[in-house]
Amino acid sequence: MTVHHLNQLLLVCSLVLLVAVAAVRISSRSGLPSLLVYLGIGIAMGQDGLGDVHFNNAEMTQVIGYAALVVILAEGGLGTKWKEVRPALPAATSLALVGVAVSVGVTATGAHYLVGLEWRQALIIGAVVSSTDAAAVFSVLRKVPLPARVTGVLEAESGFNDAPVVILVVAFSEVGPVEHWYVLLGEIALELAIGAALGLAVGWLGSWGLRHVALPASGLYPIAVMAIAVTAYAAGALAHGSGFLAVYLASMVLGNAKLPHWPATRGFAEGLGWIAQIGMFVLLGLLVTPHQMGDDIWPALLIGLILTMVARPLSVLVGLLPFRLPWQEQTLMSWAGLRGAVPIILATIPMVSGIQGSVRIFNIVFVLVVVYTFIQGPTLPWLARKLRLGESTGAADLGIESAPLERLRGHLLSVAIPKGSRMHGVEVHELRLPAGAAVTLVVRGGTSFVPLPTTVLRRGDELLVVATDPVRDAAEKRLRAVGQGGKLAGWLGTGDNGH
């Protein structure tokens, strides 16, 4: 490749990114998941579109899709709050295992008897579309104010269910007879156990290191966090475990470890996540050939109807049976099983393996994902309101960024008071920070001043709090407690003792 060709490639890539970023505004206002916009860009650039770009490398698409999925899962894990996910872990795990099994069986049976696909093709499609997409779930659910339990279950499920589904798709796509079900169950259990153990271990070691070693530049923290997350995936995959589960769990540990410069790290991860989504969806749009899909539209719609109206609700009902959740929450979870790029990426596995009818499988999955995402995404907020699950009553959490002061053996905490925080109206002395911590500066309306003990804090204020090493965690805990419970935090059951 010459320098001239490189310049042309950079120009095209930058223009695609600019168009895609502008399209985010369209998707956010319409309620559509961004994947539809990006897939449309890829199709428009493809051989049936304006760009007339011929691309049919399924193996390259699979590799790039896996890499993008690692980044998306890392970003999702970093943004997952442990206090919301912890009570939801048993239910999410059940959905990711029992629910997937039910969904695969029901969808494959419908695809075989109603569409006429042979059993191998039906099982592959059933497994592929049983995975809820992390990118679609994260992008849609975080715009809808749902109860913490519902959000926690759906986000954790989307992070967990990729692992068993990948194992099933690979097993069904191997040339030769499919292994017995009990062998597959053993492989799934072993890979999940290895991935979970390595993910938690890498996440804990990484967070411990970042909290105890002050890096020379704040910009190195986001890079280090993403490097640790990718290390978890690589370690899990090389150990024949689930790399996807490892990266999600490691990122979740890092995201809840109160790392230095956290807002900057979170913003960096979100930017990488957007780039991964854009690149992955555009590439998938390039891979598809629209004029070859005519015969696969009706089978895709029928299989999607079976999945959406029968398989998903039944998997939620069976998977959540021991937890006795209200029917309203189960109904919303049934409708919120969003599909996205992950099923389309997984549909490239049989293409790479050379399974008979693999192109048809890819086309069916592509049409199914596009059509039913277009239906489910925009209607999810409406359904949440109808079920009276669309209101969030909890106080807004504080945004706290910590910068280590290595030579002074302390930390500088930057605290943003959001709308809805119960810190609004609290006087500085009523924060009751531990000895060794103090509010040194308040920024309000673009003006900064040194507060008095009687200064009343307001929503929109930014505080600079200096805390020594021994009391840093206690100071942050106290600030969050006041943000949630107001000046009486500690006496009203916030978990803070007020000291």
VEXDODREN-844413 format. One line per field, with one value per residue (C-alpha): residue number from 0; residue in one letter; x, y, z. Coordinates in steps of 0.02 Angstrom, whole numbers, plus 32768, in hexadecimal, padded with zeros to 4 digits. Layout:
dotor = c(NUM; ...)
vovex = c(A; ...)
c1 = c(X; ...)
c2 = c(Y; ...)
c3 = c(Z; ...)
***
This chain:
dotor = c(0; 1; 2; 3; 4; 5; 6; 7; 8; 9; 10; 11; 12; 13; 14; 15; 16; 17; 18; 19; 20; 21; 22; 23; 24; 25; 26; 27; 28; 29; 30; 31; 32; 33; 34; 35; 36; 37; 38; 39; 40; 41; 42; 43; 44; 45; 46; 47; 48; 49; 50; 51; 52; 53; 54; 55; 56; 57; 58; 59; 60; 61; 62; 63; 64; 65; 66; 67; 68; 69; 70; 71; 72; 73; 74; 75; 76; 77; 78; 79; 80; 81; 82; 83; 84; 85; 86; 87; 88; 89; 90; 91; 92; 93; 94; 95; 96; 97; 98; 99; 100; 101; 102; 103; 104; 105; 106; 107; 108; 109; 110; 111; 112; 113; 114; 115; 116; 117; 118; 119; 120; 121; 122; 123; 124; 125; 126; 127; 128; 129; 130; 131; 132; 133; 134; 135; 136; 137; 138; 139; 140; 141; 142; 143; 144; 145; 146; 147; 148; 149; 150; 151; 152; 153; 154; 155; 156; 157; 158; 159; 160; 161; 162; 163; 164; 165; 166; 167; 168; 169; 170; 171; 172; 173; 174; 175; 176; 177; 178; 179; 180; 181; 182; 183; 184; 185; 186; 187; 188; 189; 190; 191; 192; 193; 194; 195; 196; 197; 198; 199; 200; 201; 202; 203; 204; 205; 206; 207; 208; 209; 210; 211; 212; 213; 214; 215; 216; 217; 218; 219; 220; 221; 222; 223; 224; 225; 226; 227; 228; 229; 230; 231; 232; 233; 234; 235; 236; 237; 238; 239; 240; 241; 242; 243; 244; 245; 246; 247; 248; 249; 250; 251; 252; 253; 254; 255; 256; 257; 258; 259; 260; 261; 262; 263; 264; 265; 266; 267; 268; 269; 270; 271; 272; 273; 274; 275; 276; 277; 278; 279; 280; 281; 282; 283; 284; 285; 286; 287; 288; 289; 290; 291; 292; 293; 294; 295; 296; 297; 298; 299; 300; 301; 302; 303; 304; 305; 306; 307; 308; 309; 310; 311; 312; 313; 314; 315; 316; 317; 318; 319; 320; 321; 322; 323; 324; 325; 326; 327; 328; 329; 330; 331; 332; 333; 334; 335; 336; 337; 338; 339; 340; 341; 342; 343; 344; 345; 346; 347; 348; 349; 350; 351; 352; 353; 354; 355; 356; 357; 358; 359; 360; 361; 362; 363; 364; 365; 366; 367; 368; 369; 370; 371; 372; 373; 374; 375; 376; 377; 378; 379; 380; 381; 382; 383; 384; 385; 386; 387; 388; 389; 390; 391; 392; 393; 394; 395; 396; 397; 398; 399; 400; 401; 402; 403; 404; 405; 406; 407; 408; 409; 410; 411; 412; 413; 414; 415; 416; 417; 418; 419; 420; 421; 422; 423; 424; 425; 426; 427; 428; 429; 430; 431; 432; 433; 434; 435; 436; 437; 438; 439; 440; 441; 442; 443; 444; 445; 446; 447; 448; 449; 450; 451; 452; 453; 454; 455; 456; 457; 458; 459; 460; 461; 462; 463; 464; 465; 466; 467; 468; 469; 470; 471; 472; 473; 474; 475; 476; 477; 478; 479; 480; 481; 482; 483; 484; 485; 486; 487; 488; 489; 490; 491; 492; 493; 494; 495; 496; 497; 498)
vovex = c(M; T; V; H; H; L; N; Q; L; L; L; V; C; S; L; V; L; L; V; A; V; A; A; V; R; I; S; S; R; S; G; L; P; S; L; L; V; Y; L; G; I; G; I; A; M; G; Q; D; G; L; G; D; V; H; F; N; N; A; E; M; T; Q; V; I; G; Y; A; A; L; V; V; I; L; A; E; G; G; L; G; T; K; W; K; E; V; R; P; A; L; P; A; A; T; S; L; A; L; V; G; V; A; V; S; V; G; V; T; A; T; G; A; H; Y; L; V; G; L; E; W; R; Q; A; L; I; I; G; A; V; V; S; S; T; D; A; A; A; V; F; S; V; L; R; K; V; P; L; P; A; R; V; T; G; V; L; E; A; E; S; G; F; N; D; A; P; V; V; I; L; V; V; A; F; S; E; V; G; P; V; E; H; W; Y; V; L; L; G; E; I; A; L; E; L; A; I; G; A; A; L; G; L; A; V; G; W; L; G; S; W; G; L; R; H; V; A; L; P; A; S; G; L; Y; P; I; A; V; M; A; I; A; V; T; A; Y; A; A; G; A; L; A; H; G; S; G; F; L; A; V; Y; L; A; S; M; V; L; G; N; A; K; L; P; H; W; P; A; T; R; G; F; A; E; G; L; G; W; I; A; Q; I; G; M; F; V; L; L; G; L; L; V; T; P; H; Q; M; G; D; D; I; W; P; A; L; L; I; G; L; I; L; T; M; V; A; R; P; L; S; V; L; V; G; L; L; P; F; R; L; P; W; Q; E; Q; T; L; M; S; W; A; G; L; R; G; A; V; P; I; I; L; A; T; I; P; M; V; S; G; I; Q; G; S; V; R; I; F; N; I; V; F; V; L; V; V; V; Y; T; F; I; Q; G; P; T; L; P; W; L; A; R; K; L; R; L; G; E; S; T; G; A; A; D; L; G; I; E; S; A; P; L; E; R; L; R; G; H; L; L; S; V; A; I; P; K; G; S; R; M; H; G; V; E; V; H; E; L; R; L; P; A; G; A; A; V; T; L; V; V; R; G; G; T; S; F; V; P; L; P; T; T; V; L; R; R; G; D; E; L; L; V; V; A; T; D; P; V; R; D; A; A; E; K; R; L; R; A; V; G; Q; G; G; K; L; A; G; W; L; G; T; G; D; N; G; H)
c1 = c(8000; 8046; 803D; 7FB9; 7F4B; 7F64; 7F2C; 7E91; 7E6A; 7E7D; 7E0B; 7D84; 7D90; 7D87; 7CEF; 7C98; 7CBB; 7C7A; 7BDA; 7BC7; 7BDF; 7B5D; 7AEA; 7AF3; 7A86; 7A04; 7A02; 79FB; 7967; 7907; 792A; 7974; 7A11; 7AA4; 7ACB; 7A41; 7A90; 7B3E; 7B03; 7AAC; 7B4F; 7BA7; 7B1F; 7B23; 7BDE; 7BCD; 7BBA; 7AFF; 7B12; 7B61; 7C13; 7C14; 7C96; 7CA4; 7CCE; 7CAD; 7D35; 7CD1; 7D6D; 7DB0; 7D04; 7CFF; 7DAC; 7D88; 7CDB; 7D27; 7DA4; 7D19; 7CAD; 7D3C; 7D41; 7C83; 7C7A; 7D08; 7CAC; 7C0C; 7C61; 7CB6; 7C0D; 7BB3; 7B93; 7BB6; 7B2E; 7AAC; 7AF2; 7B1A; 7A66; 7A41; 7AD1; 7A71; 79E1; 7A57; 7ABC; 7A1F; 79E7; 7A93; 7A92; 79E3; 7994; 7A0D; 79EC; 792F; 7941; 79B2; 793D; 789D; 78E6; 793D; 789E; 7839; 78BF; 78C0; 7806; 77BE; 7849; 788B; 7941; 79A6; 79CF; 7A84; 7A53; 79BF; 7A2C; 7AAF; 7A2B; 79DB; 7A82; 7AB7; 7A1B; 7A0F; 7A99; 7A5E; 7AD6; 7B3A; 7B4D; 7A92; 7A5F; 7ADA; 7AAF; 79F1; 79DB; 7A48; 79D1; 7939; 7921; 78FA; 7901; 79B1; 7983; 7943; 79D7; 7A51; 7A07; 7A02; 7AB1; 7B00; 7AA3; 7AE5; 7B94; 7B84; 7B24; 7BA4; 7C13; 7B9E; 7B57; 7C03; 7C2B; 7B87; 7B9B; 7C4E; 7C16; 7B84; 7BF3; 7C78; 7C7F; 7C44; 7BC8; 7B96; 7BD1; 7B57; 7AFA; 7B4D; 7BFA; 7BC6; 7B85; 7C2B; 7C8D; 7C20; 7C30; 7CEE; 7D09; 7C99; 7CF2; 7D9E; 7D66; 7D14; 7DAA; 7E28; 7DBB; 7DA4; 7E5C; 7E9C; 7E1F; 7E4E; 7F0A; 7EF8; 7E8F; 7F06; 7F9A; 7F48; 7F14; 7FC2; 8031; 8025; 8042; 80A5; 8014; 7F58; 7F41; 7F96; 7F0A; 7E87; 7F06; 7F39; 7E85; 7E5C; 7EFF; 7ED0; 7E24; 7E6D; 7EEC; 7E5B; 7E0F; 7EB5; 7ED9; 7E2D; 7E34; 7EE6; 7EB4; 7E24; 7DA6; 7D26; 7D87; 7CE5; 7CAE; 7D5E; 7D66; 7CB8; 7CDB; 7D88; 7D3F; 7CB5; 7D37; 7D9B; 7D00; 7CD1; 7D80; 7D81; 7E17; 7E72; 7E36; 7D9A; 7D2C; 7DB9; 7DCE; 7D13; 7D0D; 7DA1; 7D4E; 7CAB; 7D08; 7D5D; 7CB6; 7C67; 7CF7; 7CE9; 7C2D; 7C3E; 7CC8; 7C73; 7BC8; 7C0A; 7C72; 7BDA; 7B77; 7C00; 7BFE; 7B45; 7B04; 7A51; 7A1C; 7A3C; 79C4; 791D; 78FA; 7931; 78C2; 7827; 7887; 78E3; 7840; 77F1; 7887; 7891; 77D9; 77F7; 788E; 783B; 778C; 77AF; 7865; 789B; 7802; 780C; 78C6; 78A6; 7816; 787B; 7920; 78D2; 7858; 78BA; 78C4; 780B; 7820; 7782; 772F; 774B; 7808; 7806; 779E; 781A; 78AE; 785A; 7849; 78F5; 7955; 79A7; 7A11; 7A9A; 7B43; 7B70; 7AF6; 7B2E; 7BE5; 7BBF; 7B67; 7C11; 7C52; 7BF7; 7C2D; 7CE4; 7CCA; 7C7D; 7BD6; 7B57; 7AD6; 7B42; 7B20; 7A65; 7A7F; 7ADC; 7A55; 79C8; 7A21; 7A49; 7994; 7951; 79C4; 79A1; 78E4; 78C6; 7944; 78E5; 7846; 7884; 78FD; 7886; 77F4; 7854; 783D; 7783; 776E; 77CD; 7754; 76BC; 76FD; 7722; 77D9; 781A; 7836; 78D3; 78BE; 7971; 79DE; 7A61; 7B0E; 7BA1; 7C29; 7CCC; 7D77; 7E13; 7EC1; 7F50; 7FC9; 805B; 80DA; 8058; 8012; 7F63; 7ED9; 7E7E; 7DC7; 7D61; 7CA8; 7C1B; 7B6E; 7AEE; 7A37; 79D4; 7A61; 7A2D; 7ACE; 7A70; 7A4D; 7ACE; 7B4A; 7C03; 7C14; 7B7D; 7BE1; 7C3A; 7CD4; 7D53; 7DEB; 7E6E; 7DF1; 7DAF; 7D51; 7DD2; 7D79; 7CCA; 7CAC; 7BFE; 7BC5; 7C77; 7CB2; 7D1E; 7D29; 7D69; 7CD0; 7CA5; 7C62; 7BB5; 7BBE; 7B23; 7B47; 7ADB; 7AB8; 7B34; 7BC1; 7C6C; 7CD0; 7D89; 7DA7; 7E55; 7E65; 7EFB; 7F1E; 7ED6; 7E2D; 7E17; 7D9D; 7D3D; 7D2E; 7CEC; 7C73; 7C33; 7C1C; 7BB8; 7B50; 7B20; 7AFB; 7A80; 7A39; 7A56; 7A9C; 7A51; 7AAD; 7AE6; 7A4F; 79D7; 7A22; 7A9A; 7B22; 7B91; 7BB8; 7BD7; 7C8A)
c2 = c(8000; 80A9; 8148; 818A; 80F2; 8101; 81B6; 8184; 80FB; 8172; 81F0; 816F; 812C; 81DA; 8207; 8165; 818A; 823C; 81FF; 8177; 81F1; 8265; 81D0; 81B3; 824D; 8201; 815B; 81AD; 821B; 8191; 810C; 8097; 8038; 8082; 7FDB; 7FF8; 809C; 8053; 7FB8; 802D; 808A; 7FE5; 7FAC; 8054; 803F; 7F8A; 7F3C; 7F5D; 800F; 80B2; 8080; 7FDD; 7F94; 7ED6; 7E83; 7DCB; 7D9A; 7D46; 7D0F; 7DC2; 7DFE; 7D7B; 7DAB; 7E66; 7E45; 7DE3; 7E6F; 7EF1; 7E87; 7E7F; 7F3E; 7F4C; 7ECE; 7F2A; 7FCF; 7F80; 7F2F; 7FD2; 8028; 7FA0; 7FCE; 7F40; 7F77; 7F61; 7EC0; 7E63; 7E3A; 7E11; 7D96; 7CF4; 7D26; 7D61; 7CC0; 7C58; 7CB9; 7CA6; 7BE9; 7BA1; 7C2C; 7C12; 7B57; 7B73; 7BF7; 7B8B; 7AF6; 7B55; 7BBD; 7B28; 7AC0; 7B4B; 7B66; 7AAB; 7A86; 7B2D; 7B6C; 7AC3; 7AD8; 7A3C; 7A20; 7A5C; 7B01; 7B15; 7AF8; 7B74; 7BFB; 7BD3; 7BE7; 7C81; 7CE7; 7CB1; 7D2A; 7DD7; 7E5B; 7EBC; 7F56; 7F60; 7F40; 7FBD; 8046; 8035; 800A; 8097; 8113; 80C5; 80E6; 8035; 7FE8; 7FB6; 7EFD; 7EF8; 7F57; 7EED; 7E48; 7E7D; 7EC9; 7E36; 7DBA; 7E0F; 7E05; 7D4F; 7CF9; 7D17; 7C90; 7BF9; 7C2F; 7C3A; 7B8A; 7B47; 7B9C; 7B5B; 7AAB; 7AAB; 7AF3; 7A6C; 79F5; 7949; 790F; 7985; 7952; 790D; 798D; 7959; 7973; 7A22; 7A48; 7A12; 7A7D; 7B14; 7B00; 7AEC; 7B80; 7BF0; 7BC0; 7BE1; 7C86; 7CC2; 7C95; 7CE9; 7D81; 7DA1; 7D81; 7DF5; 7E7C; 7E76; 7E76; 7F03; 7F70; 7F52; 7F85; 8023; 8059; 8042; 807D; 8133; 8140; 81D7; 821A; 8215; 81E2; 813B; 8100; 80E6; 808A; 801C; 7FF1; 7FBB; 7F5A; 7EFA; 7ED3; 7E91; 7E2C; 7DD7; 7DA4; 7D62; 7D02; 7CB3; 7C82; 7C3B; 7BD4; 7B89; 7BE9; 7C6C; 7D08; 7D6B; 7D45; 7D6A; 7E17; 7E46; 7E11; 7E60; 7F03; 7EFD; 7EEA; 7F7C; 7FE7; 7FD6; 7FE7; 80A6; 80BC; 8163; 81D6; 816C; 81E4; 81F9; 813C; 8124; 81A3; 8152; 80A6; 80EC; 8138; 8093; 803B; 80AF; 8095; 7FD8; 7FDD; 804C; 7FE4; 7F3F; 7F70; 7FC5; 7F29; 7EB9; 7F2A; 7F17; 7E59; 7E47; 7E3E; 7E82; 7E41; 7D8E; 7D9B; 7D96; 7CDF; 7CEE; 7D7E; 7D1A; 7C8E; 7D15; 7D6B; 7CC6; 7C8D; 7D3B; 7D31; 7C88; 7CCD; 7D6E; 7D31; 7C7E; 7C52; 7CEF; 7CFC; 7C42; 7C4D; 7CDF; 7C82; 7BE3; 7C39; 7CAE; 7C2F; 7C18; 7CD5; 7D00; 7DAA; 7E12; 7DEE; 7EA2; 7E8E; 7DE5; 7E2E; 7EBC; 7E45; 7DDA; 7E6E; 7EB4; 7E1F; 7E8E; 7E44; 7EA2; 7E86; 7DEF; 7D77; 7DB5; 7D9B; 7CED; 7CC7; 7CD6; 7C3E; 7BBD; 7C20; 7C10; 7B57; 7B35; 7AF3; 7AD2; 7B5E; 7BD5; 7C69; 7C50; 7C47; 7CED; 7D3F; 7D02; 7D3F; 7DE7; 7E09; 7DCA; 7E3B; 7ED7; 7EC4; 7E95; 7F13; 7F97; 7F5D; 7F3C; 7FCC; 8061; 800A; 7FD9; 8083; 8080; 7FD1; 8002; 8093; 8025; 7FA8; 8037; 800A; 80A8; 8112; 8114; 8156; 8149; 81E1; 8204; 81C4; 823A; 8243; 8237; 823C; 8214; 8252; 820A; 8286; 820E; 8281; 82C6; 8219; 8252; 825E; 82ED; 82C0; 831D; 830E; 833F; 8356; 831E; 8349; 82DF; 82CD; 82E1; 833F; 83D7; 844B; 83FB; 846E; 8443; 841C; 83A7; 8335; 82F8; 82C0; 8258; 82AE; 82C0; 82F2; 83A0; 83FF; 847C; 84CA; 84DB; 8503; 854B; 8598; 85AA; 8602; 85AE; 85DB; 8595; 855B; 8583; 84FD; 854A; 854F; 84FB; 8483; 8487; 8412; 8432; 845E; 840F; 83F1; 83D5; 8367; 8340; 829C; 8242; 818E; 813C; 8196; 81A0; 810E; 8148; 81F9; 81BA; 8145; 81D5; 8247; 81C3; 81A2; 825A; 825E; 81CF; 81F7; 82B0; 82FD; 8275; 81EA; 8169; 817F; 8153; 80AC; 80E0; 806E; 80FE; 8114; 81CB; 81C5)
c3 = c(8000; 7FCD; 8034; 7FBB; 7FD6; 8092; 808C; 802A; 80A7; 813A; 80E5; 80C6; 8179; 81C5; 815B; 818D; 8245; 8235; 81E1; 8264; 82F4; 82A8; 8298; 8354; 8367; 82F5; 8351; 83FD; 83CF; 8378; 83FC; 837B; 83AC; 834F; 82FC; 827C; 8245; 8238; 81DD; 8163; 8145; 8121; 80AA; 8051; 8038; 7FFD; 7F53; 7F49; 7F87; 7F52; 7F7F; 7F1B; 7F92; 7F7C; 8021; 8049; 80C6; 8151; 81AF; 81BC; 81F1; 827A; 82BD; 82BB; 8306; 8396; 83B8; 83B5; 8428; 84A7; 84AB; 84B7; 8546; 859E; 858E; 85CB; 8660; 8691; 8694; 86F6; 87AC; 8823; 889D; 8813; 87C9; 886B; 889A; 87E4; 87C9; 87EF; 877C; 86F2; 86FD; 86F1; 8657; 8608; 8620; 8636; 85CE; 853E; 853E; 8536; 84AF; 8443; 844F; 842A; 839C; 834B; 8353; 8300; 827A; 8253; 824D; 8213; 819F; 8165; 8194; 81B9; 8270; 8269; 8217; 828D; 8327; 82E8; 82CD; 8375; 83CD; 836C; 8390; 8447; 8478; 84AC; 846B; 84EC; 847F; 8458; 850D; 8556; 84D8; 84ED; 85A5; 85E5; 8593; 85E7; 86A3; 86DE; 878C; 87BC; 87C6; 8713; 86CE; 8732; 86F4; 863D; 863B; 8696; 8626; 8589; 85CF; 8604; 8579; 84EE; 8539; 8532; 848B; 843A; 8479; 8431; 8388; 8376; 83A6; 832C; 82A1; 82AA; 8217; 824D; 82D1; 835C; 840A; 8488; 84F0; 8593; 8545; 850F; 85BE; 8609; 858E; 85B0; 866D; 8664; 85EF; 8656; 86F7; 86AC; 865F; 8700; 876C; 86F9; 86DD; 8797; 87B9; 8730; 8760; 8817; 87F6; 8778; 87EA; 887C; 8812; 87CF; 887E; 88C7; 8838; 8804; 8748; 8709; 869C; 86B4; 85FE; 8622; 8696; 860D; 85A2; 8634; 865F; 85AD; 85A2; 8640; 85FA; 8557; 85BC; 8615; 856E; 852C; 85CC; 85CC; 8515; 8520; 85B9; 8552; 85B9; 858B; 855D; 8549; 85FB; 863A; 85EB; 862A; 86DE; 86E0; 869F; 8721; 87AB; 8765; 8750; 8807; 8851; 8865; 87F5; 87DF; 8753; 873E; 86D8; 865A; 8651; 863B; 85AF; 8557; 8562; 851D; 848A; 8463; 8474; 83F4; 837B; 8391; 8371; 82D8; 828A; 82B0; 826F; 81D2; 81AB; 81C3; 814F; 80CC; 80DC; 80B8; 8004; 8006; 7F5A; 7F95; 8029; 7FCF; 7FF5; 80AA; 80E3; 810F; 8169; 81CC; 81FD; 8231; 8298; 82E6; 8315; 8368; 83C4; 83FD; 8429; 8463; 8483; 84E0; 8552; 8578; 859E; 8615; 8668; 8683; 86AB; 872C; 8776; 881A; 8837; 882F; 87E0; 87BD; 8717; 86DF; 86EF; 8697; 8609; 85F1; 85F7; 8573; 84FE; 8529; 84E4; 8462; 83D7; 837E; 832F; 839A; 8345; 829A; 82C9; 830B; 8266; 8210; 8272; 8205; 816B; 819D; 81C9; 811E; 8160; 80D8; 80CD; 8134; 80C1; 80D9; 8195; 818F; 8125; 8197; 8233; 81E4; 81B0; 8257; 82BC; 8255; 824F; 8305; 834A; 82E8; 833E; 83EF; 840B; 83F7; 844F; 84EC; 8545; 8519; 8561; 85FF; 861A; 85FA; 867A; 86F2; 86F6; 86A3; 873C; 87A5; 8856; 8893; 88AE; 8829; 8852; 8860; 87DE; 883E; 87EB; 884E; 8823; 888C; 88DE; 88EF; 8942; 89BB; 89E2; 89BE; 893C; 88E9; 88D2; 8850; 887C; 8805; 8853; 87D1; 87C2; 883C; 88BB; 8970; 8991; 894F; 89E3; 8A56; 8AAE; 8AA3; 8B5D; 8B4F; 8ADC; 8B7A; 8B19; 8B7A; 8BC7; 8B40; 8AB9; 8A91; 8A09; 89C7; 8932; 88E8; 8831; 880F; 876C; 872B; 87CB; 884E; 8906; 89AA; 8A0C; 8ABF; 8B34; 8B1A; 8A5B; 8A13; 8984; 88E8; 8858; 87CC; 8846; 8834; 88D1; 88EA; 8982; 89C2; 8A24; 8A6B; 8A39; 8AD7; 8ACB; 8A0E; 8A05; 8A9E; 8A58; 89B2; 8A09; 8A74; 89DC; 8980; 8A1B; 8A2A; 8970; 8989; 8A36; 8A53; 8AF1; 8B5F; 8B03; 8B81; 8BEF; 8B61; 8B30; 8AA5; 8AE6; 8B1E; 8BD4; 8BCB; 8C0B)
***
